[in-house]
Amino acid sequence: MSAPVSEIDRIAGIAKALGHPTRVQIVELLARQAECRGADVFGELPLAQSTISEHLKVLREAGIVDSSPDGPAMVYCLAPEALSAVAAFVARILEERACCTSGSACSTGGC
């Protein structure tokens, strides 16, 4: 069963946002704590603040990261809905998958 187009677009956007190693590192960093100040994120990665800010922007636009102002600083946290959507998509694919049993011959069902 195919996912609705809107879900496919959402999963594709999330996958695209996670397609850079720095963004994956940011997600891992944020997964280790409830929230993280921007200065802490900048201090953890060996990149310019402007580069990290751009990666955070991409993650926010994809719905993976939420942010809120805290005085002059920004606080970042993971948005679990986006990651749950990807996890559910991958689980469904694994459950419904067809796999090759030899060479180029494909079959459906368990491998």
N, CA, C and O atoms as a printed pandas DataFrame, in Angstrom:
     atom_number atom_name residue_name chain_id  residue_number  x_coord  y_coord  z_coord
0              1         N          MET        A               1    0.835   -1.172    0.000
1              2        CA          MET        A               1    0.000    0.000    0.000
2              3         C          MET        A               1    0.888    1.246    0.000
3              4         O          MET        A               1    1.777    1.380    0.841
4              5         N          SER        A               2    0.647    2.142   -0.931
5              6        CA          SER        A               2    1.439    3.363   -1.034
6              7         C          SER        A               2    0.966    4.402   -0.026
7              8         O          SER        A               2   -0.208    4.465    0.337
8              9         N          ALA        A               3    1.910    5.202    0.405
9             10        CA          ALA        A               3    1.586    6.301    1.310
10            11         C          ALA        A               3    0.953    7.429    0.505
11            12         O          ALA        A               3    1.247    7.574   -0.682
12            13         N          PRO        A               4    0.090    8.230    1.125
13            14        CA          PRO        A               4   -0.468    9.391    0.429
14            15         C          PRO        A               4    0.649   10.331   -0.019
15            16         O          PRO        A               4    1.709   10.383    0.603
16            17         N          VAL        A               5    0.407   11.073   -1.097
17            18        CA          VAL        A               5    1.427   11.963   -1.655
18            19         C          VAL        A               5    1.941   12.943   -0.608
19            20         O          VAL        A               5    3.144   13.197   -0.550
20            21         N          SER        A               6    1.069   13.497    0.213
21            22        CA          SER        A               6    1.525   14.457    1.224
22            23         C          SER        A               6    2.494   13.806    2.218
23            24         O          SER        A               6    3.457   14.437    2.655
24            25         N          GLU        A               7    2.235   12.544    2.571
25            26        CA          GLU        A               7    3.154   11.837    3.471
26            27         C          GLU        A               7    4.472   11.557    2.762
27            28         O          GLU        A               7    5.542   11.681    3.359
28            29         N          ILE        A               8    4.398   11.182    1.502
29            30        CA          ILE        A               8    5.616   10.924    0.729
30            31         C          ILE        A               8    6.454   12.194    0.643
31            32         O          ILE        A               8    7.671   12.151    0.824
32            33         N          ASP        A               9    5.808   13.326    0.368
33            34        CA          ASP        A               9    6.532   14.598    0.305
34            35         C          ASP        A               9    7.166   14.936    1.649
35            36         O          ASP        A               9    8.297   15.420    1.704
36            37         N          ARG        A              10    6.440   14.682    2.723
37            38        CA          ARG        A              10    6.973   14.975    4.064
38            39         C          ARG        A              10    8.181   14.100    4.372
39            40         O          ARG        A              10    9.202   14.592    4.850
40            41         N          ILE        A              11    8.066   12.798    4.098
41            42        CA          ILE        A              11    9.181   11.873    4.352
42            43         C          ILE        A              11   10.381   12.254    3.486
43            44         O          ILE        A              11   11.518   12.228    3.957
44            45         N          ALA        A              12   10.137   12.606    2.227
45            46        CA          ALA        A              12   11.230   13.001    1.332
46            47         C          ALA        A              12   11.925   14.256    1.838
47            48         O          ALA        A              12   13.151   14.350    1.778
48            49         N          GLY        A              13   11.159   15.220    2.335
49            50        CA          GLY        A              13   11.752   16.438    2.872
50            51         C          GLY        A              13   12.598   16.174    4.102
51            52         O          GLY        A              13   13.671   16.753    4.268
52            53         N          ILE        A              14   12.106   15.294    4.965
53            54        CA          ILE        A              14   12.858   14.936    6.165
54            55         C          ILE        A              14   14.139   14.192    5.781
55            56         O          ILE        A              14   15.211   14.463    6.321
56            57         N          ALA        A              15   14.012   13.252    4.845
57            58        CA          ALA        A              15   15.186   12.495    4.402
58            59         C          ALA        A              15   16.225   13.419    3.779
59            60         O          ALA        A              15   17.423   13.267    4.020
60            61         N          LYS        A              16   15.765   14.371    2.984
61            62        CA          LYS        A              16   16.691   15.323    2.363
62            63         C          LYS        A              16   17.415   16.137    3.437
63            64         O          LYS        A              16   18.625   16.346    3.356
64            65         N          ALA        A              17   16.672   16.588    4.434
65            66        CA          ALA        A              17   17.284   17.370    5.509
66            67         C          ALA        A              17   18.306   16.551    6.290
67            68         O          ALA        A              17   19.305   17.091    6.765
68            69         N          LEU        A              18   18.058   15.255    6.424
69            70        CA          LEU        A              18   18.988   14.382    7.149
70            71         C          LEU        A              18   20.130   13.886    6.255
71            72         O          LEU        A              18   20.965   13.093    6.689
72            73         N          GLY        A              19   20.157   14.353    5.016
73            74        CA          GLY        A              19   21.147   13.888    4.053
74            75         C          GLY        A              19   22.514   14.536    4.168
75            76         O          GLY        A              19   23.329   14.403    3.255
76            77         N          HIS        A              20   22.785   15.222    5.244
77            78        CA          HIS        A              20   24.105   15.829    5.444
78            79         C          HIS        A              20   24.639   15.379    6.801
79            80         O          HIS        A              20   23.918   15.437    7.797
80            81         N          PRO        A              21   25.885   14.935    6.851
81            82        CA          PRO        A              21   26.445   14.419    8.108
82            83         C          PRO        A              21   26.364   15.408    9.281
83            84         O          PRO        A              21   26.135   14.994   10.418
84            85         N          THR        A              22   26.547   16.687    9.022
85            86        CA          THR        A              22   26.468   17.667   10.110
86            87         C          THR        A              22   25.070   17.710   10.698
87            88         O          THR        A              22   24.909   17.836   11.911
88            89         N          ARG        A              23   24.057   17.606    9.845
89            90        CA          ARG        A              23   22.682   17.633   10.347
90            91         C          ARG        A              23   22.378   16.390   11.165
91            92         O          ARG        A              23   21.648   16.458   12.154
92            93         N          VAL        A              24   22.927   15.273   10.765
93            94        CA          VAL        A              24   22.758   14.047   11.558
94            95         C          VAL        A              24   23.434   14.226   12.907
95            96         O          VAL        A              24   22.893   13.802   13.928
96            97         N          GLN        A              25   24.607   14.847   12.929
97            98        CA          GLN        A              25   25.298   15.108   14.194
98            99         C          GLN        A              25   24.463   16.026   15.092
99           100         O          GLN        A              25   24.387   15.809   16.301
100          101         N          ILE        A              26   23.846   17.035   14.510
101          102        CA          ILE        A              26   23.009   17.946   15.290
102          103         C          ILE        A              26   21.829   17.191   15.884
103          104         O          ILE        A              26   21.495   17.384   17.053
104          105         N          VAL        A              27   21.198   16.335   15.092
105          106        CA          VAL        A              27   20.069   15.539   15.593
106          107         C          VAL        A              27   20.527   14.644   16.740
107          108         O          VAL        A              27   19.838   14.542   17.755
108          109         N          GLU        A              28   21.676   13.999   16.594
109          110        CA          GLU        A              28   22.199   13.154   17.672
110          111         C          GLU        A              28   22.464   13.982   18.929
111          112         O          GLU        A              28   22.156   13.544   20.037
112          113         N          LEU        A              29   23.025   15.159   18.760
113          114        CA          LEU        A              29   23.299   16.043   19.896
114          115         C          LEU        A              29   21.996   16.415   20.599
115          116         O          LEU        A              29   21.909   16.335   21.825
116          117         N          LEU        A              30   20.996   16.815   19.843
117          118        CA          LEU        A              30   19.729   17.217   20.436
118          119         C          LEU        A              30   18.987   16.034   21.053
119          120         O          LEU        A              30   18.207   16.212   21.989
120          121         N          ALA        A              31   19.221   14.833   20.539
121          122        CA          ALA        A              31   18.551   13.639   21.083
122          123         C          ALA        A              31   19.049   13.315   22.495
123          124         O          ALA        A              31   18.353   12.644   23.257
124          125         N          ARG        A              32   20.233   13.783   22.842
125          126        CA          ARG        A              32   20.812   13.483   24.146
126          127         C          ARG        A              32   20.315   14.401   25.258
127          128         O          ARG        A              32   20.648   14.192   26.424
128          129         N          GLN        A              33   19.521   15.416   24.910
129          130        CA          GLN        A              33   19.041   16.343   25.926
130          131         C          GLN        A              33   17.675   16.904   25.537
131          132         O          GLN        A              33   17.312   16.924   24.361
132          133         N          ALA        A              34   16.940   17.348   26.519
133          134        CA          ALA        A              34   15.587   17.849   26.267
134          135         C          ALA        A              34   15.613   19.099   25.402
135          136         O          ALA        A              34   14.774   19.261   24.516
136          137         N          GLU        A              35   16.562   19.975   25.653
137          138        CA          GLU        A              35   16.721   21.183   24.848
138          139         C          GLU        A              35   18.164   21.628   24.921
139          140         O          GLU        A              35   18.905   21.243   25.825
140          141         N          CYS        A              36   18.551   22.443   23.958
141          142        CA          CYS        A              36   19.958   22.832   23.856
142          143         C          CYS        A              36   20.034   24.278   23.369
143          144         O          CYS        A              36   19.420   24.633   22.363
144          145         N          ARG        A              37   20.773   25.091   24.074
145          146        CA          ARG        A              37   20.978   26.478   23.638
146          147         C          ARG        A              37   21.872   26.489   22.400
147          148         O          ARG        A              37   22.728   25.622   22.220
148          149         N          GLY        A              38   21.652   27.485   21.560
149          150        CA          GLY        A              38   22.437   27.599   20.341
150          151         C          GLY        A              38   23.932   27.601   20.604
151          152         O          GLY        A              38   24.694   26.967   19.873
152          153         N          ALA        A              39   24.355   28.306   21.636
153          154        CA          ALA        A              39   25.785   28.370   21.964
154          155         C          ALA        A              39   26.357   26.989   22.247
155          156         O          ALA        A              39   27.511   26.711   21.923
156          157         N          ASP        A              40   25.538   26.113   22.860
157          158        CA          ASP        A              40   26.005   24.753   23.146
158          159         C          ASP        A              40   26.169   23.949   21.852
159          160         O          ASP        A              40   27.123   23.186   21.704
160          161         N          VAL        A              41   25.240   24.127   20.930
161          162        CA          VAL        A              41   25.346   23.444   19.633
162          163         C          VAL        A              41   26.589   23.941   18.915
163          164         O          VAL        A              41   27.362   23.144   18.384
164          165         N          PHE        A              42   26.786   25.252   18.896
165          166        CA          PHE        A              42   27.945   25.825   18.214
166          167         C          PHE        A              42   29.247   25.332   18.828
167          168         O          PHE        A              42   30.234   25.134   18.119
168          169         N          GLY        A              43   29.255   25.132   20.147
169          170        CA          GLY        A              43   30.462   24.678   20.830
170          171         C          GLY        A              43   30.788   23.214   20.601
171          172         O          GLY        A              43   31.928   22.795   20.805
172          173         N          GLU        A              44   29.810   22.432   20.180
173          174        CA          GLU        A              44   30.014   20.988   19.988
174          175         C          GLU        A              44   30.553   20.614   18.611
175          176         O          GLU        A              44   31.111   19.531   18.430
176          177         N          LEU        A              45   30.387   21.502   17.654
177          178        CA          LEU        A              45   30.756   21.167   16.278
178          179         C          LEU        A              45   31.882   22.069   15.787
179          180         O          LEU        A              45   31.878   23.268   16.064
180          181         N          PRO        A              46   32.842   21.507   15.063
181          182        CA          PRO        A              46   34.004   22.289   14.622
182          183         C          PRO        A              46   33.729   23.057   13.324
183          184         O          PRO        A              46   34.495   22.974   12.364
184          185         N          LEU        A              47   32.620   23.804   13.317
185          186        CA          LEU        A              47   32.239   24.570   12.127
186          187         C          LEU        A              47   31.923   25.999   12.534
187          188         O          LEU        A              47   31.704   26.287   13.710
188          189         N          ALA        A              48   31.902   26.879   11.561
189          190        CA          ALA        A              48   31.543   28.271   11.826
190          191         C          ALA        A              48   30.093   28.347   12.299
191          192         O          ALA        A              48   29.247   27.552   11.888
192          193         N          GLN        A              49   29.825   29.312   13.165
193          194        CA          GLN        A              49   28.477   29.493   13.698
194          195         C          GLN        A              49   27.467   29.686   12.565
195          196         O          GLN        A              49   26.351   29.171   12.635
196          197         N          SER        A              50   27.853   30.424   11.526
197          198        CA          SER        A              50   26.938   30.670   10.411
198          199         C          SER        A              50   26.596   29.373    9.672
199          200         O          SER        A              50   25.468   29.203    9.209
200          201         N          THR        A              51   27.550   28.472    9.562
201          202        CA          THR        A              51   27.316   27.184    8.904
202          203         C          THR        A              51   26.355   26.337    9.729
203          204         O          THR        A              51   25.422   25.744    9.187
204          205         N          ILE        A              52   26.580   26.280   11.035
205          206        CA          ILE        A              52   25.699   25.512   11.920
206          207         C          ILE        A              52   24.300   26.115   11.911
207          208         O          ILE        A              52   23.308   25.386   11.907
208          209         N          SER        A              53   24.217   27.442   11.910
209          210        CA          SER        A              53   22.908   28.106   11.855
210          211         C          SER        A              53   22.149   27.719   10.594
211          212         O          SER        A              53   20.939   27.498   10.639
212          213         N          GLU        A              54   22.846   27.638    9.482
213          214        CA          GLU        A              54   22.195   27.237    8.229
214          215         C          GLU        A              54   21.692   25.794    8.322
215          216         O          GLU        A              54   20.591   25.495    7.860
216          217         N          HIS        A              55   22.480   24.906    8.908
217          218        CA          HIS        A              55   22.037   23.511    9.083
218          219         C          HIS        A              55   20.826   23.447   10.014
219          220         O          HIS        A              55   19.890   22.690    9.755
220          221         N          LEU        A              56   20.833   24.225   11.084
221          222        CA          LEU        A              56   19.676   24.263   11.991
222          223         C          LEU        A              56   18.434   24.783   11.268
223          224         O          LEU        A              56   17.324   24.309   11.509
224          225         N          LYS        A              57   18.624   25.745   10.394
225          226        CA          LYS        A              57   17.503   26.289    9.611
226          227         C          LYS        A              57   16.888   25.196    8.741
227          228         O          LYS        A              57   15.665   25.065    8.679
228          229         N          VAL        A              58   17.719   24.421    8.079
229          230        CA          VAL        A              58   17.224   23.327    7.226
230          231         C          VAL        A              58   16.443   22.314    8.069
231          232         O          VAL        A              58   15.374   21.858    7.664
232          233         N          LEU        A              59   16.975   21.970    9.228
233          234        CA          LEU        A              59   16.303   21.017   10.115
234          235         C          LEU        A              59   14.977   21.576   10.633
235          236         O          LEU        A              59   14.000   20.838   10.761
236          237         N          ARG        A              60   14.940   22.863   10.929
237          238        CA          ARG        A              60   13.681   23.492   11.375
238          239         C          ARG        A              60   12.653   23.484   10.249
239          240         O          ARG        A              60   11.490   23.147   10.468
240          241         N          GLU        A              61   13.080   23.853    9.051
241          242        CA          GLU        A              61   12.161   23.900    7.916
242          243         C          GLU        A              61   11.586   22.527    7.582
243          244         O          GLU        A              61   10.464   22.424    7.088
244          245         N          ALA        A              62   12.356   21.475    7.853
245          246        CA          ALA        A              62   11.882   20.106    7.606
246          247         C          ALA        A              62   11.012   19.594    8.746
247          248         O          ALA        A              62   10.430   18.514    8.646
248          249         N          GLY        A              63   10.920   20.365    9.834
249          250        CA          GLY        A              63   10.104   19.958   10.967
250          251         C          GLY        A              63   10.791   19.009   11.927
251          252         O          GLY        A              63   10.141   18.426   12.795
252          253         N          ILE        A              64   12.095   18.847   11.784
253          254        CA          ILE        A              64   12.854   17.925   12.628
254          255         C          ILE        A              64   13.245   18.585   13.955
255          256         O          ILE        A              64   13.334   17.923   14.988
256          257         N          VAL        A              65   13.474   19.887   13.906
257          258        CA          VAL        A              65   13.925   20.638   15.066
258          259         C          VAL        A              65   12.957   21.795   15.312
259          260         O          VAL        A              65   12.503   22.454   14.377
260          261         N          ASP        A              66   12.654   22.025   16.579
261          262        CA          ASP        A              66   11.893   23.195   17.001
262          263         C          ASP        A              66   12.859   24.165   17.662
263          264         O          ASP        A              66   13.892   23.762   18.198
264          265         N          SER        A              67   12.518   25.433   17.620
265          266        CA          SER        A              67   13.349   26.424   18.296
266          267         C          SER        A              67   12.454   27.471   18.943
267          268         O          SER        A              67   11.329   27.718   18.509
268          269         N          SER        A              68   12.989   28.071   19.987
269          270        CA          SER        A              68   12.264   29.157   20.652
270          271         C          SER        A              68   13.285   30.108   21.249
271          272         O          SER        A              68   14.358   29.690   21.685
272          273         N          PRO        A              69   12.942   31.397   21.265
273          274        CA          PRO        A              69   13.874   32.362   21.850
274          275         C          PRO        A              69   13.893   32.259   23.368
275          276         O          PRO        A              69   12.872   31.997   24.004
276          277         N          ASP        A              70   15.061   32.468   23.927
277          278        CA          ASP        A              70   15.237   32.516   25.374
278          279         C          ASP        A              70   16.142   33.712   25.641
279          280         O          ASP        A              70   17.365   33.584   25.703
280          281         N          GLY        A              71   15.518   34.874   25.797
281          282        CA          GLY        A              71   16.308   36.100   25.888
282          283         C          GLY        A              71   16.971   36.346   24.547
283          284         O          GLY        A              71   16.311   36.261   23.511
284          285         N          PRO        A              72   18.257   36.648   24.543
285          286        CA          PRO        A              72   18.940   36.891   23.267
286          287         C          PRO        A              72   19.356   35.602   22.551
287          288         O          PRO        A              72   19.821   35.650   21.412
288          289         N          ALA        A              73   19.196   34.471   23.200
289          290        CA          ALA        A              73   19.634   33.191   22.631
290          291         C          ALA        A              73   18.452   32.408   22.076
291          292         O          ALA        A              73   17.292   32.735   22.328
292          293         N          MET        A              74   18.772   31.375   21.322
293          294        CA          MET        A              74   17.762   30.438   20.825
294          295         C          MET        A              74   17.977   29.105   21.526
295          296         O          MET        A              74   19.107   28.708   21.812
296          297         N          VAL        A              75   16.869   28.426   21.795
297          298        CA          VAL        A              75   16.903   27.092   22.381
298          299         C          VAL        A              75   16.338   26.133   21.341
299          300         O          VAL        A              75   15.299   26.404   20.739
300          301         N          TYR        A              76   17.017   25.021   21.133
301          302        CA          TYR        A              76   16.630   24.043   20.122
302          303         C          TYR        A              76   16.273   22.716   20.781
303          304         O          TYR        A              76   16.843   22.344   21.807
304          305         N          CYS        A              77   15.324   22.013   20.180
305          306        CA          CYS        A              77   14.984   20.665   20.634
306          307         C          CYS        A              77   14.445   19.881   19.444
307          308         O          CYS        A              77   14.024   20.458   18.441
308          309         N          LEU        A              78   14.464   18.563   19.572
309          310        CA          LEU        A              78   13.919   17.717   18.511
310          311         C          LEU        A              78   12.404   17.783   18.503
311          312         O          LEU        A              78   11.770   17.918   19.549
312          313         N          ALA        A              79   11.837   17.687   17.322
313          314        CA          ALA        A              79   10.387   17.580   17.147
314          315         C          ALA        A              79   10.105   16.104   16.866
315          316         O          ALA        A              79   10.274   15.647   15.736
316          317         N          PRO        A              80    9.681   15.361   17.879
317          318        CA          PRO        A              80    9.571   13.906   17.722
318          319         C          PRO        A              80    8.590   13.455   16.643
319          320         O          PRO        A              80    8.707   12.335   16.146
320          321         N          GLU        A              81    7.624   14.297   16.268
321          322        CA          GLU        A              81    6.650   13.886   15.255
322          323         C          GLU        A              81    7.331   13.567   13.928
323          324         O          GLU        A              81    6.972   12.595   13.262
324          325         N          ALA        A              82    8.309   14.376   13.542
325          326        CA          ALA        A              82    8.995   14.160   12.264
326          327         C          ALA        A              82    9.767   12.849   12.277
327          328         O          ALA        A              82    9.705   12.075   11.321
328          329         N          LEU        A              83   10.489   12.604   13.353
329          330        CA          LEU        A              83   11.274   11.367   13.428
330          331         C          LEU        A              83   10.359   10.153   13.564
331          332         O          LEU        A              83   10.677    9.081   13.049
332          333         N          SER        A              84    9.238   10.306   14.247
333          334        CA          SER        A              84    8.274    9.207   14.351
334          335         C          SER        A              84    7.679    8.874   12.988
335          336         O          SER        A              84    7.442    7.705   12.683
336          337         N          ALA        A              85    7.435    9.895   12.169
337          338        CA          ALA        A              85    6.902    9.667   10.825
338          339         C          ALA        A              85    7.881    8.867    9.980
339          340         O          ALA        A              85    7.483    7.958    9.251
340          341         N          VAL        A              86    9.163    9.207   10.078
341          342        CA          VAL        A              86   10.187    8.467    9.327
342          343         C          VAL        A              86   10.295    7.038    9.845
343          344         O          VAL        A              86   10.387    6.094    9.059
344          345         N          ALA        A              87   10.282    6.878   11.159
345          346        CA          ALA        A              87   10.372    5.537   11.752
346          347         C          ALA        A              87    9.195    4.670   11.312
347          348         O          ALA        A              87    9.376    3.495   10.992
348          349         N          ALA        A              88    7.993    5.239   11.296
349          350        CA          ALA        A              88    6.808    4.485   10.875
350          351         C          ALA        A              88    6.900    4.117    9.401
351          352         O          ALA        A              88    6.520    3.014    9.008
352          353         N          PHE        A              89    7.403    5.037    8.585
353          354        CA          PHE        A              89    7.566    4.767    7.152
354          355         C          PHE        A              89    8.554    3.615    6.933
355          356         O          PHE        A              89    8.275    2.687    6.175
356          357         N          VAL        A              90    9.696    3.684    7.595
357          358        CA          VAL        A              90   10.710    2.631    7.452
358          359         C          VAL        A              90   10.172    1.295    7.962
359          360         O          VAL        A              90   10.394    0.259    7.335
360          361         N          ALA        A              91    9.471    1.310    9.085
361          362        CA          ALA        A              91    8.891    0.067    9.619
362          363         C          ALA        A              91    7.907   -0.540    8.633
363          364         O          ALA        A              91    7.890   -1.755    8.435
364          365         N          ARG        A              92    7.078    0.311    8.007
365          366        CA          ARG        A              92    6.115   -0.192    7.035
366          367         C          ARG        A              92    6.824   -0.784    5.815
367          368         O          ARG        A              92    6.422   -1.832    5.310
368          369         N          ILE        A              93    7.862   -0.125    5.351
369          370        CA          ILE        A              93    8.627   -0.633    4.207
370          371         C          ILE        A              93    9.242   -1.985    4.545
371          372         O          ILE        A              93    9.189   -2.909    3.733
372          373         N          LEU        A              94    9.818   -2.110    5.723
373          374        CA          LEU        A              94   10.427   -3.377    6.130
374          375         C          LEU        A              94    9.388   -4.487    6.245
375          376         O          LEU        A              94    9.666   -5.644    5.931
376          377         N          GLU        A              95    8.202   -4.129    6.693
377          378        CA          GLU        A              95    7.135   -5.106    6.847
378          379         C          GLU        A              95    6.582   -5.563    5.499
379          380         O          GLU        A              95    6.239   -6.733    5.330
380          381         N          GLU        A              96    6.495   -4.637    4.538
381          382        CA          GLU        A              96    5.880   -4.933    3.246
382          383         C          GLU        A              96    6.888   -5.301    2.162
383          384         O          GLU        A              96    6.489   -5.574    1.030
384          385         N          ARG        A              97    8.141   -5.316    2.467
385          386        CA          ARG        A              97    9.175   -5.412    1.436
386          387         C          ARG        A              97    9.098   -6.691    0.618
387          388         O          ARG        A              97    8.676   -7.749    1.084
388          389         N          ALA        A              98    9.521   -6.536   -0.603
389          390        CA          ALA        A              98    9.777   -7.673   -1.474
390          391         C          ALA        A              98   11.294   -7.766   -1.546
391          392         O          ALA        A              98   11.979   -6.744   -1.547
392          393         N          CYS        A              99   11.810   -8.951   -1.604
393          394        CA          CYS        A              99   13.266   -9.041   -1.643
394          395         C          CYS        A              99   13.701  -10.077   -2.673
395          396         O          CYS        A              99   12.964  -11.000   -3.018
396          397         N          CYS        A             100   14.892   -9.889   -3.134
397          398        CA          CYS        A             100   15.462  -10.813   -4.106
398          399         C          CYS        A             100   15.971  -12.047   -3.377
399          400         O          CYS        A             100   16.616  -11.956   -2.333
400          401         N          THR        A             101   15.665  -13.197   -3.954
401          402        CA          THR        A             101   16.125  -14.432   -3.341
402          403         C          THR        A             101   17.348  -14.989   -4.069
403          404         O          THR        A             101   18.125  -15.748   -3.489
404          405         N          SER        A             102   17.517  -14.620   -5.322
405          406        CA          SER        A             102   18.722  -15.036   -6.061
406          407         C          SER        A             102   18.907  -14.154   -7.277
407          408         O          SER        A             102   17.989  -13.972   -8.076
408          409         N          GLY        A             103   20.084  -13.619   -7.406
409          410        CA          GLY        A             103   20.393  -12.787   -8.563
410          411         C          GLY        A             103   19.388  -11.672   -8.755
411          412         O          GLY        A             103   19.196  -10.834   -7.874
412          413         N          SER        A             104   18.742  -11.668   -9.925
413          414        CA          SER        A             104   17.780  -10.611  -10.226
414          415         C          SER        A             104   16.340  -11.078  -10.080
415          416         O          SER        A             104   15.416  -10.320  -10.374
416          417         N          ALA        A             105   16.131  -12.323   -9.627
417          418        CA          ALA        A             105   14.765  -12.823   -9.447
418          419         C          ALA        A             105   14.219  -12.288   -8.126
419          420         O          ALA        A             105   14.825  -12.485   -7.073
420          421         N          CYS        A             106   13.082  -11.615   -8.186
421          422        CA          CYS        A             106   12.489  -11.023   -6.982
422          423         C          CYS        A             106   11.226  -11.770   -6.603
423          424         O          CYS        A             106   10.523  -12.313   -7.455
424          425         N          SER        A             107   10.953  -11.786   -5.308
425          426        CA          SER        A             107    9.735  -12.401   -4.803
426          427         C          SER        A             107    9.192  -11.536   -3.674
427          428         O          SER        A             107    9.909  -10.690   -3.138
428          429         N          THR        A             108    7.959  -11.737   -3.319
429          430        CA          THR        A             108    7.391  -11.002   -2.195
430          431         C          THR        A             108    7.359  -11.923   -0.990
431          432         O          THR        A             108    7.505  -13.139   -1.114
432          433         N          GLY        A             109    7.170  -11.343    0.146
433          434        CA          GLY        A             109    7.114  -12.130    1.371
434          435         C          GLY        A             109    8.419  -12.053    2.128
435          436         O          GLY        A             109    9.276  -11.218    1.837
436          437         N          GLY        A             110    8.560  -12.924    3.094
437          438        CA          GLY        A             110    9.742  -12.918    3.961
438          439         C          GLY        A             110   10.994  -13.314    3.227
439          440         O          GLY        A             110   10.943  -14.053    2.244
440          441         N          CYS        A             111   12.109  -12.829    3.698
441          442        CA          CYS        A             111   13.393  -13.145    3.093
442          443         C          CYS        A             111   14.079  -14.266    3.848
443          444         O          CYS        A             111   15.182  -14.673    3.482
